[in-house]
Amino acid sequence: MSRNVIVVPCFNEESRFNESYFTKLVSIKNTFWVFVDDGSTDNTTKKIMNFSKKKNVSCLLLKANVGKANAIAQGINYAFNEIEHIGWFGFLDCDGAFNFIDIENIINLANTSIIYDAIYSSRIKMSGRNIRRNKARHILGRMITSFFGLVWPDIPYDTQSGFKLYKYSDMFESIFIEPFKTKWFFDIELFIRHLKVQNRPMNVWEEPVNSWIDILGSKINYRHIVAIFFEIVYIFSLLANQSRNLKSTNKIDI
C-alpha cells in the first residue's frame, strides 16, 4: 500500500507550534509526516523532537537556516531516501492556518486521483467559507499572479497556498536534487522544473478550502520586498523563456 508524505518546515515556531493540532493531523491514515527544523534559535527544535516520538512522524534537524523552500526540499529528499512506496508527497505550513477537515479531504482527494500531477489547496473567499487573509498581502498576491499570468495563462488562482500535494514519480526525485533559487516562489520554480523535464505543464487541480485563518507571526519587511521584486523578475523570465520554447516545438502552449 502506498503512503503519503507531508513535510512541515519549522523555523522559530516555538510560540505557534500547536501540538494538539498536529496530533490530530498525524492520525490521518497512510500518511507520514516529516518535521524539518530549519536551524531554529528558540525551543522549536526541542518541541518537534519530542513530537517526532509519535507514530508516523520523523524529525529532520538542519544545522543552519536554509529558508522555507530548501528546508522543504531537504525534507522531501529525506523522505525519498527513507520511505518506501510513496504515493503522494507535499508540504504544509507549520502555522496551523488550515482546518483539519480540509487537509484530510485534500489528502483523500489525492488518493483517488489518477489524472493529476498535483493538488493545490486554494484559499478562495466564497460565500459560506471562513477565509480570513491579510488584505494587503492578498492584494499583492493577486497582482503578482496576474503579472505571471501574462506568460502563464492557466496559472492557478492561489499559487502561494501553503498546502500542496504532488503525485510521486522518479522524475520528481531528479528535480528536487538542485537547491531552489527562490524563497517566495519556489512552488512556481518547481512547476517550471517539471515543465522542462516533461515538456508539458504540470496537471494541477485546485481544491477550495472551507476555512483558512491568517496566523499572526508571519511578517514581511522592506528587505523582503526587495528580494521578492528580484524573484518576480527571475520567475517571469523563466516562464517567458519556457513558453517560447514550447511554442517553438509546436507541442503545447502554457
C-alpha positions in Angstrom: 0.0 0.0 0.0 1.3 3.4 -0.9 1.9 6.1 1.7 1.5 9.9 1.6 4.4 12.0 2.9 3.9 15.6 4.1 6.8 17.8 5.1 6.3 20.6 7.6 9.1 23.3 7.6 9.6 24.9 11.0 11.7 28.0 11.8 11.4 29.6 15.3 7.9 28.3 15.7 8.0 27.8 19.4 5.1 30.2 20.1 3.0 28.9 17.2 3.6 25.2 17.2 0.2 23.7 18.2 0.8 20.1 19.4 -2.9 19.3 19.7 -3.5 20.4 16.1 -0.7 18.3 14.7 -1.6 15.3 17.0 -4.9 15.2 15.2 -3.2 15.6 11.8 -0.8 12.7 12.2 -3.7 10.4 12.9 -4.7 10.6 9.2 -4.3 7.1 7.8 -1.4 6.1 5.5 0.3 9.5 5.9 3.8 10.0 7.2 5.0 13.4 8.5 8.5 14.9 8.3 9.0 18.0 10.5 12.1 19.9 9.4 13.7 22.3 11.9 15.3 24.9 9.7 18.1 26.0 12.1 15.8 27.4 14.7 17.3 29.5 17.5 14.4 29.1 20.0 12.9 25.9 21.5 11.3 24.8 18.2 14.0 22.0 18.0 13.1 20.6 21.3 9.3 20.7 20.6 9.5 18.9 17.3 12.0 16.4 18.5 9.6 15.4 21.3 6.7 15.4 18.9 8.6 13.1 16.5 8.4 10.3 19.0 4.8 9.8 17.8 3.9 7.1 15.3 4.3 8.1 11.6 6.4 11.1 12.5 10.0 11.9 11.8 12.2 14.9 12.5 15.0 16.4 10.4 17.3 18.9 12.0 19.2 21.4 9.8 22.3 23.0 11.3 21.8 26.3 9.6 18.8 28.2 8.3 18.3 27.5 4.5 14.9 29.1 4.0 11.5 27.5 3.6 11.9 26.4 0.1 15.1 24.4 0.6 14.0 23.2 4.1 11.0 21.6 2.3 13.3 20.2 -0.4 15.6 18.6 2.1 12.6 17.1 3.9 11.3 15.7 0.7 14.7 14.3 -0.3 15.0 12.7 3.1 11.5 11.1 2.5 12.5 9.9 -0.9 15.6 8.2 0.6 14.0 6.8 3.8 10.4 6.0 3.0 9.2 3.3 0.6 6.0 3.1 -1.5 5.3 6.9 -1.6 2.0 7.7 -3.4 1.7 11.4 -2.9 4.1 13.9 -1.2 3.9 17.6 -0.4 4.2 20.2 2.3 2.1 22.0 4.9 2.9 25.3 6.6 3.6 25.0 10.4 1.3 27.9 11.5 -1.9 25.9 11.8 -3.8 28.2 9.4 -5.6 25.2 7.6 -8.5 23.4 9.1 -8.1 19.6 9.8 -11.1 18.7 7.7 -9.8 20.5 4.7 -6.4 18.8 5.0 -7.9 15.4 5.4 -10.3 16.0 2.4 -7.5 17.1 0.1 -5.4 14.0 1.1 -8.3 11.8 0.4 -8.9 13.6 -2.9 -5.3 13.0 -3.9 -5.5 9.3 -3.1 -8.4 8.8 -5.5 -6.9 10.9 -8.3 -5.4 9.2 -11.3 -5.1 12.1 -13.8 -3.5 15.0 -11.8 0.2 15.7 -11.1 -0.6 17.9 -8.2 -3.4 19.0 -5.9 -3.3 22.6 -4.6 -5.3 23.9 -1.7 -6.9 27.2 -2.7 -7.9 30.0 -0.4 -10.8 31.4 -2.4 -13.1 33.6 -0.4 -16.6 32.4 -1.4 -19.9 32.7 0.3 -20.1 30.3 3.3 -16.4 29.9 3.6 -14.3 31.2 6.5 -11.3 32.6 4.7 -9.6 35.4 6.6 -6.5 36.7 4.8 -4.4 39.8 5.4 -5.9 42.3 2.9 -2.6 43.9 1.8 -0.8 40.6 1.3 -3.9 39.2 -0.6 -4.0 42.2 -2.9 -0.2 42.0 -3.5 -0.5 38.3 -4.2 -3.3 38.9 -6.8 -1.2 41.5 -8.6 1.8 39.2 -8.8 -0.3 36.3 -10.0 -1.9 38.5 -12.7 1.6 39.6 -13.8 2.8 36.0 -14.1 -0.5 35.2 -16.0 0.8 37.3 -18.9 3.0 34.4 -19.8 1.2 31.6 -18.0 -2.5 31.9 -19.0 -3.6 28.8 -17.0 -1.9 29.9 -13.8 -3.6 28.5 -10.6 -5.6 31.1 -8.6 -3.6 30.5 -5.4 0.0 29.6 -6.3 1.2 30.7 -2.8 -1.1 28.5 -0.7 0.8 26.6 2.0 -0.6 23.1 1.4 0.2 21.3 -1.8 0.5 17.6 -2.8 2.3 16.0 -5.7 1.9 12.6 -7.2 5.2 10.7 -6.7 7.3 9.6 -9.7 11.0 9.1 -10.2 11.1 12.3 -12.2 10.4 14.3 -9.0 13.4 12.8 -7.4 15.6 14.3 -10.1 14.1 17.8 -10.0 14.5 18.1 -6.2 18.2 17.5 -6.2 19.2 21.0 -7.2 18.6 23.7 -4.5 15.8 26.2 -5.2 17.0 29.6 -6.2 13.8 31.4 -5.0 12.4 31.7 -1.5 9.0 33.2 -2.1 8.1 31.5 -5.4 9.7 28.1 -5.2 6.2 26.5 -5.9 6.4 28.1 -9.4 10.0 27.2 -9.7 9.1 23.6 -9.1 6.3 23.9 -11.8 8.9 25.2 -14.3 11.4 22.4 -13.5 8.6 19.9 -14.1 7.7 21.7 -17.4 11.3 21.4 -18.6 11.7 17.7 -17.8 8.3 16.6 -19.0 7.9 19.1 -21.8 4.4 19.8 -20.7 2.7 21.8 -18.0 2.0 20.2 -14.6 -1.6 19.0 -14.5 -2.9 20.8 -11.4 -6.2 20.5 -9.6 -7.1 23.4 -7.2 -9.4 22.4 -4.3 -11.0 25.4 -2.4 -10.8 25.1 1.3 -13.6 25.8 3.7 -11.5 27.6 6.3 -8.2 29.4 6.4 -7.2 31.9 9.1 -4.1 34.1 8.8 -2.0 33.4 11.9 0.0 36.3 13.4 3.7 36.0 13.4 4.5 36.0 9.7 5.9 39.4 8.7 7.3 40.9 5.6 9.7 43.8 6.0 11.3 46.2 3.4 14.3 43.9 2.8 11.9 41.1 1.9 10.1 43.3 -0.5 13.3 44.0 -2.4 14.1 40.3 -2.5 10.5 39.5 -3.7 10.9 42.0 -6.5 14.0 40.4 -7.9 12.4 36.9 -7.6 9.4 38.1 -9.5 11.6 39.3 -12.4 13.6 36.0 -12.3 10.4 33.8 -12.3 8.8 35.8 -15.0 11.8 35.5 -17.2 11.9 31.7 -16.7 8.2 31.4 -17.5 8.5 33.5 -20.6 11.5 31.6 -21.9 9.8 28.2 -21.3 6.7 29.4 -23.0 8.7 30.4 -26.1 10.5 27.1 -26.1 7.2 25.2 -26.0 5.7 27.3 -28.8 8.7 26.7 -31.0 8.2 22.9 -30.7 4.5 23.3 -31.7 3.6 21.0 -28.9 1.7 22.9 -26.3 1.3 26.5 -25.1 1.1 27.3 -21.4 
